């Protein structure tokens, strides 16, 4: 039943097409990288695979923000914190896999702890030698932080710019905390020098292709989850909270519960994006908590079109592709171009690229061909009331709807 309804409507078909493209890319791109010889024109270089995989992680992060900003009206300026926490959870697992192959050869304690004269592993590192535990923490740690933060913020009815500032303060506080060496997360250097994941070298082309496939599949799953959420009755409640929270409360709904659920799910999606990002770039450090990174995610979402599911994906891919190009061609002007892009979108494309496209399609579909060259829409004839023959004008018509008496002709 869900699958049938999934392909029933045009918007759902567009979501289905996006998921199909992502799943096809998850299978095709690794094959073109690993199985096709490098001299073949169809070969996809390894650096393209790694770079595109990183962009897909950014797209999943932007999609997670769209779930709360586009549909719940919560402008979070701290979503980079959930992304970084998921990345640190995966980085801790990758550090535990190094074992005795580190610089100091300690099988139990990572190199940075040996350098800082730590004699034993901290308790919060226990369990990260198992992949299943690290994968669980990728979801639990960001989700738990979002739940605790949202519990107090939403029940205190903190909204608007005040909530945005609080989310930004949260990620900045985590930035300062993770910079400290005594936190046990590598200080300002972070976690790096990863060797392998699930027994496979992170530098191997096959592993990079597998990580790309995992990123594409995770983004496809994120699109499906977001579509199911916003298309449900809960999604309609979420939009109602966004558009008229006070009226929603007056009708008896708990607006804080609706926002809390969306905020928690969004944080877990961001944590998955961070976990897939770390093994592909080879490092995670406190710089990922920088509030500027969270603001960039807002720009990606705004450029693509918030409240559209597909818009954040398009915005993340376009902006980051442009960033990779222009930082090499015009590195000193990139930040000005990024700021100008955000201002231009805010002024001229308030609904983003996808929103503008949908509006254009809706306006085009609403037009009905009229007179040649006039472009005017054809108007339907006015309904006529049929009365029985010989009946007085004040009698009921045949459709049973009473009318005002009309003057006799």
C-alpha positions as CSV (number, residue, x, y, z in Angstrom):
1,X,0.0,0.0,0.0
2,X,2.8,2.4,0.8
3,X,4.6,1.5,-2.4
4,X,1.5,2.1,-4.4
5,X,0.8,5.5,-2.9
6,X,4.6,6.2,-3.3
7,X,4.2,6.2,-7.1
8,X,0.7,7.6,-7.2
9,X,1.3,11.4,-7.1
10,X,3.7,13.5,-9.1
11,X,5.6,14.8,-6.1
12,X,5.9,11.2,-4.9
13,X,7.2,10.1,-8.3
14,X,9.9,12.8,-8.1
15,X,11.0,11.4,-4.7
16,X,11.0,7.9,-6.1
17,X,13.1,9.0,-9.1
18,X,15.6,10.7,-6.7
19,X,15.9,7.5,-4.6
20,X,16.3,5.4,-7.8
21,X,19.0,7.7,-9.1
22,X,20.9,7.5,-5.7
23,X,20.6,3.8,-5.5
24,X,21.8,3.4,-9.2
25,X,24.7,5.7,-8.4
26,X,25.6,3.6,-5.4
27,X,25.9,0.6,-7.6
28,X,27.3,2.2,-10.8
29,X,29.9,4.6,-9.6
30,X,31.9,2.0,-7.6
31,X,31.7,-0.4,-10.5
32,X,33.1,2.3,-12.9
33,X,35.9,3.0,-10.4
34,X,37.0,-0.5,-9.5
35,X,36.1,-2.7,-12.5
36,X,36.8,-0.3,-15.4
37,X,40.5,0.3,-16.3
38,X,41.9,3.8,-15.7
39,X,42.6,4.3,-19.4
40,X,38.9,3.7,-20.2
41,X,36.9,6.9,-20.8
42,X,34.1,5.5,-18.5
43,X,36.5,5.1,-15.6
44,X,35.6,7.2,-12.5
45,X,38.8,8.4,-10.7
46,X,39.2,7.6,-7.0
47,X,39.4,11.3,-6.1
48,X,36.1,12.0,-7.8
49,X,34.5,9.1,-5.8
50,X,35.9,10.4,-2.5
51,X,34.9,14.0,-3.3
52,X,31.4,13.1,-4.4
53,X,31.0,10.9,-1.4
54,X,31.8,13.8,0.8
55,X,29.2,15.9,-1.0
56,X,26.6,13.3,-0.4
57,X,27.3,13.4,3.3
58,X,26.8,17.2,3.1
59,X,23.5,16.7,1.3
60,X,22.3,14.3,4.0
61,X,23.2,17.0,6.6
62,X,21.3,19.7,4.7
63,X,18.3,17.3,4.4
64,X,18.3,16.9,8.2
65,X,18.3,20.6,8.7
66,X,15.4,21.0,6.2
67,X,13.3,18.6,8.2
68,X,13.3,21.1,11.2
69,X,13.7,24.4,9.3
70,X,11.6,23.8,6.3
71,X,8.7,21.9,7.9
72,X,8.9,22.8,11.6
73,X,10.1,26.4,11.3
74,X,13.1,25.8,13.6
75,X,16.2,27.6,12.3
76,X,19.0,25.6,13.9
77,X,22.4,27.3,13.7
78,X,24.0,24.4,15.5
79,X,23.4,21.3,13.3
80,X,27.1,21.1,12.7
81,X,27.3,19.9,16.3
82,X,25.3,16.7,15.6
83,X,27.3,16.1,12.4
84,X,30.6,16.4,14.4
85,X,29.4,14.2,17.2
86,X,28.5,11.4,14.7
87,X,31.9,11.9,13.2
88,X,33.7,11.6,16.5
89,X,31.8,8.4,17.3
90,X,33.0,6.9,14.1
91,X,36.5,8.4,14.6
92,X,36.8,6.7,18.0
93,X,36.1,3.4,16.4
94,X,38.7,4.0,13.7
95,X,41.3,5.0,16.3
96,X,40.6,1.8,18.2
97,X,41.3,-0.2,15.0
98,X,44.8,1.1,14.8
99,X,46.0,-0.9,17.8
100,X,49.7,-1.5,17.9
101,X,50.3,0.0,14.4
102,X,50.4,3.5,15.9
103,X,53.6,5.6,16.3
104,X,54.1,4.6,19.9
105,X,53.0,1.0,19.3
106,X,50.5,0.9,22.3
107,X,47.8,-1.6,21.5
108,X,45.2,-0.2,23.9
109,X,45.8,3.6,24.1
110,X,45.8,5.9,21.0
111,X,48.9,7.8,20.2
112,X,47.7,11.2,21.3
113,X,46.9,9.8,24.8
114,X,50.3,8.2,25.0
115,X,51.8,11.6,24.1
116,X,49.8,13.2,26.9
117,X,51.0,10.5,29.4
118,X,47.5,8.9,29.7
119,X,48.1,5.5,31.3
120,X,44.8,3.8,30.5
121,X,41.8,4.2,28.2
122,X,39.0,6.5,29.5
123,X,35.8,4.7,30.3
124,X,33.8,6.5,27.6
125,X,36.1,4.9,25.0
126,X,35.0,1.4,26.0
127,X,33.0,-0.5,23.4
128,X,34.3,1.5,20.5
129,X,36.5,-1.4,19.4
130,X,33.2,-2.9,18.1
131,X,31.6,-1.5,14.9
132,X,28.0,-2.2,16.1
133,X,28.6,-0.2,19.2
134,X,30.1,2.7,17.3
135,X,27.2,2.7,14.8
136,X,24.8,2.7,17.7
137,X,26.5,5.7,19.3
138,X,26.4,7.5,16.0
139,X,22.6,7.6,16.5
140,X,22.4,7.8,20.2
141,X,24.8,10.6,21.1
142,X,23.5,13.2,18.7
143,X,19.9,12.1,19.3
144,X,20.3,12.2,23.0
145,X,21.8,15.7,22.9
146,X,19.0,17.0,20.7
147,X,16.4,15.4,22.9
148,X,17.7,17.0,26.1
149,X,18.3,20.4,24.4
150,X,14.8,20.3,22.8
151,X,13.1,19.1,25.9
152,X,14.1,22.3,27.8
153,X,14.0,24.7,24.9
154,X,10.6,23.7,23.4
155,X,8.9,23.4,26.8
156,X,10.1,26.8,27.7
157,X,8.6,28.0,24.4
158,X,11.8,29.4,23.1
159,X,11.3,30.2,19.5
160,X,12.6,32.4,16.6
161,X,15.9,34.1,16.8
162,X,16.4,33.2,20.4
163,X,16.3,29.5,19.7
164,X,18.7,30.0,16.8
165,X,21.1,31.8,19.1
166,X,20.9,29.0,21.6
167,X,21.7,26.3,19.1
168,X,24.7,28.4,17.9
169,X,25.8,28.8,21.5
170,X,25.5,25.0,22.0
171,X,27.8,24.2,19.1
172,X,30.3,26.8,20.2
173,X,30.4,25.4,23.7
174,X,31.1,22.0,22.3
175,X,33.9,23.5,20.1
176,X,35.6,24.9,23.2
177,X,35.2,21.7,25.1
178,X,36.6,19.5,22.4
179,X,39.6,21.8,22.0
180,X,40.7,20.8,25.5
181,X,43.3,18.1,25.7
182,X,41.9,16.7,28.9
183,X,38.6,15.9,27.2
184,X,40.3,12.8,25.7
185,X,39.3,13.5,22.1
186,X,42.7,14.6,20.7
187,X,42.4,18.3,21.5
188,X,42.8,20.7,18.6
189,X,44.4,18.0,16.4
190,X,41.4,15.7,16.7
191,X,41.4,12.1,15.5
192,X,43.3,11.1,12.4
193,X,45.8,8.6,10.9
194,X,43.1,6.0,10.4
195,X,44.2,2.6,9.1
196,X,41.1,0.5,8.3
197,X,37.4,0.0,8.8
198,X,35.8,-3.4,9.2
199,X,39.2,-4.9,8.4
200,X,39.6,-3.0,5.1
201,X,42.1,-0.3,4.4
202,X,40.5,3.2,4.3
203,X,43.0,4.2,1.6
204,X,42.0,1.4,-0.8
205,X,40.0,2.3,-3.9
206,X,37.5,-0.5,-3.1
207,X,36.9,0.8,0.4
208,X,36.4,4.4,-0.9
209,X,33.9,3.1,-3.4
210,X,32.1,1.2,-0.7
211,X,31.9,4.3,1.5
212,X,30.5,6.2,-1.5
213,X,27.9,3.5,-2.0
214,X,27.0,3.7,1.7
215,X,26.7,7.5,1.5
216,X,24.4,7.3,-1.5
217,X,22.3,4.6,0.1
218,X,22.1,6.6,3.4
219,X,21.0,9.7,1.5
220,X,18.3,7.6,-0.3
221,X,17.1,6.3,3.0
222,X,17.1,9.8,4.4
223,X,14.9,11.1,1.5
224,X,12.5,8.2,2.1
225,X,12.3,8.8,5.8
226,X,11.8,12.6,5.4
227,X,9.1,11.9,2.7
228,X,7.3,9.5,5.0
229,X,7.4,12.0,7.9
230,X,6.2,15.1,6.1
231,X,3.6,13.1,4.1
232,X,2.0,11.7,7.3
233,X,-0.6,13.2,9.6
234,X,2.3,14.1,11.9
235,X,3.9,16.0,9.0
236,X,0.7,18.1,8.6
237,X,0.8,18.8,12.3
238,X,4.4,19.9,11.9
239,X,3.5,22.3,9.2
240,X,0.6,23.6,11.3
241,X,3.1,24.3,14.1
242,X,5.4,26.1,11.8
243,X,2.7,28.3,10.3
244,X,0.5,29.0,13.4
245,X,1.9,27.5,16.6
246,X,-0.5,29.4,18.9
247,X,-3.5,28.2,17.0
248,X,-2.2,24.6,17.0
249,X,-1.9,24.8,20.8
250,X,-5.4,26.3,21.1
251,X,-6.8,23.3,19.2
252,X,-5.2,21.0,21.9
253,X,-2.1,19.8,20.2
254,X,1.3,19.6,22.0
255,X,3.4,21.7,19.7
256,X,6.6,21.0,21.8
257,X,6.2,17.3,21.3
258,X,5.9,17.6,17.6
259,X,9.0,19.8,17.4
260,X,11.0,17.6,19.8
261,X,10.4,14.5,17.6
262,X,11.5,16.3,14.5
263,X,14.5,17.8,16.1
264,X,15.7,14.4,17.5
265,X,15.3,12.6,14.2
266,X,17.0,15.4,12.4
267,X,20.0,15.2,14.8
268,X,20.3,11.4,14.2
269,X,20.3,11.9,10.5
270,X,23.1,14.5,10.9
271,X,25.0,12.1,13.0
272,X,24.9,9.4,10.3
273,X,26.1,12.0,7.8
274,X,29.1,12.8,10.0
275,X,29.9,9.1,10.6
276,X,30.1,8.5,6.8
277,X,32.1,11.7,6.3
278,X,35.0,10.9,8.6
279,X,36.5,7.8,7.0
280,X,36.2,9.5,3.6
281,X,38.2,12.6,4.6
282,X,40.5,10.8,7.1
283,X,40.2,13.3,10.0
284,X,37.8,14.7,12.6
285,X,38.7,17.7,14.7
286,X,36.9,20.4,16.7
287,X,36.8,22.6,13.7
288,X,33.7,20.7,12.6
289,X,31.9,22.4,15.5
290,X,32.6,25.8,14.1
291,X,29.3,27.8,14.0
292,X,30.3,28.9,10.5
293,X,29.9,25.4,9.3
294,X,26.3,25.3,10.5
295,X,25.6,28.6,8.8
296,X,26.9,27.1,5.5
297,X,24.4,24.3,5.9
298,X,21.6,26.9,6.2
299,X,22.9,28.5,2.9
300,X,22.8,25.1,1.1
301,X,19.2,24.6,2.3
302,X,18.1,28.1,1.3
303,X,19.7,27.9,-2.1
304,X,18.1,24.6,-3.0
305,X,14.7,25.5,-1.4
306,X,13.7,24.7,2.2
307,X,10.5,22.7,2.7
308,X,11.0,20.7,-0.5
309,X,13.0,17.6,0.6
310,X,15.0,17.7,-2.7
311,X,16.0,21.3,-2.5
312,X,18.7,20.9,0.3
313,X,20.2,18.1,-1.7
314,X,20.5,20.2,-4.8
315,X,21.8,23.2,-2.9
316,X,24.4,21.2,-1.1
317,X,25.7,19.6,-4.3
318,X,25.7,22.8,-6.3
319,X,27.3,25.1,-3.6
320,X,30.0,22.6,-2.7
321,X,30.8,21.9,-6.3
322,X,31.2,25.6,-6.8
323,X,33.2,25.9,-3.6
324,X,35.7,23.2,-4.9
325,X,36.1,25.0,-8.2
326,X,36.2,28.6,-7.0
327,X,38.5,28.0,-4.0
328,X,41.1,26.8,-6.5
329,X,40.4,29.5,-9.2
330,X,39.6,32.5,-7.0
331,X,40.4,31.5,-3.4
332,X,40.4,35.1,-2.0
333,X,36.9,35.8,-3.4
334,X,35.1,32.6,-2.5
335,X,33.7,33.8,0.9
336,X,32.4,37.0,-0.7
337,X,30.7,34.9,-3.5
338,X,29.1,32.7,-0.9
339,X,27.7,35.6,1.0
340,X,26.5,37.3,-2.2
341,X,24.8,34.0,-3.2
342,X,22.9,33.8,0.1
343,X,21.8,37.5,-0.2
344,X,20.8,37.0,-3.8
345,X,18.7,33.9,-3.0
346,X,17.1,35.7,0.0
347,X,16.1,38.7,-2.2
348,X,15.2,37.1,-5.5
349,X,14.7,33.4,-4.9
350,X,13.1,33.2,-1.4
351,X,11.8,29.7,-2.2
352,X,15.1,28.5,-3.6
353,X,15.8,26.6,-6.8
354,X,13.3,23.8,-6.4
355,X,10.7,26.1,-5.0
356,X,11.0,28.4,-8.0
357,X,10.8,25.5,-10.3
358,X,7.7,24.2,-8.6
359,X,6.1,27.6,-8.7
360,X,6.8,27.9,-12.4
361,X,5.4,24.5,-13.1
362,X,2.3,25.2,-11.1
363,X,1.7,28.5,-12.9
364,X,2.2,26.9,-16.2
365,X,-0.2,24.0,-15.4
366,X,-2.9,26.5,-14.2
367,X,-3.0,28.2,-17.6
368,X,-5.7,26.9,-20.1
369,X,-5.3,27.9,-23.7
370,X,-7.8,30.7,-24.6
371,X,-7.9,33.1,-27.5
372,X,-4.9,32.8,-29.9
373,X,-2.1,35.1,-28.7
374,X,-4.0,36.4,-25.7
375,X,-2.8,33.8,-23.2
376,X,-6.1,34.3,-21.2
377,X,-7.5,31.3,-19.4
378,X,-10.7,30.0,-20.6
379,X,-13.6,30.5,-18.1
380,X,-16.1,27.8,-17.4
381,X,-19.8,28.6,-18.1
382,X,-21.9,29.5,-15.1
383,X,-24.1,26.7,-13.7
384,X,-27.8,27.0,-14.7
385,X,-30.7,26.1,-12.5
386,X,-33.3,23.9,-14.2
387,X,-36.9,24.1,-13.1
388,X,-39.8,21.8,-14.1
389,X,-41.8,23.1,-17.0
390,X,-44.6,25.4,-16.0
391,X,-43.5,25.7,-12.4
392,X,-43.7,29.1,-10.6
393,X,-40.3,30.9,-10.3
394,X,-40.3,30.7,-6.5
395,X,-40.6,26.9,-6.4
396,X,-37.8,24.5,-5.7
397,X,-35.6,23.6,-8.7
398,X,-35.1,20.1,-9.7
399,X,-31.8,19.9,-7.8
400,X,-33.6,20.6,-4.6
401,X,-31.8,23.9,-3.7
402,X,-34.1,26.8,-2.9
403,X,-33.6,30.1,-4.8
404,X,-34.8,33.6,-4.5
405,X,-37.9,34.5,-6.5
406,X,-37.0,35.8,-9.9
407,X,-39.1,38.2,-11.9
408,X,-41.2,36.6,-14.6
409,X,-39.9,37.0,-18.1
